[in-house]
């Protein structure tokens, strides 16, 4: 008899990943509507925080799937007029995937592991890949996103470190 394998190891992990996707969508829509400057070029958003967290909790594949699902769902629910940008969706996938892959590195202390995984995931997914995808709409103005994402990455790292220290999150991790 063959053992069935699944991306999601349990119903609980599937449920938590779905909730993190929903949280990311809600944050993304809120930020696209209320914290949007420069006609979409400059958005102060923390929609990647649940994507990073899902990668760290469940691994690279689940993190990537949460990134893709949250990007596509928030696109469908927003009032954007341009077609879906698959390069930006690939950037969302890489944010979740890299945070999951790098958080598995054998670094003993939690804070350096979180800093490394979130920084590299944002650098590759947000700053490089998403900027390439947005270049077709904004041209060289897309370079102004870099300082903004340095600030957003710093805030998200701080929030991740605080979240992962919470006893409720630690219990959740232990039960998954």
Secondary structure by P-SEA (a helix, b strand, c coil): cbbbbbccccaaaaaaaaaaaaaaaaaaaaaacccccccccccccccaaaaaaaaacccaaaaaaaaaaaaaaaaaaccccccccaaaaaaaaaaaaaaaaaaacccccaaaaaaaaaaaaaaaccccaaaaaaccccccccccaaaaaaaaaaaaaaaaaaaaacaaaaaaaaac
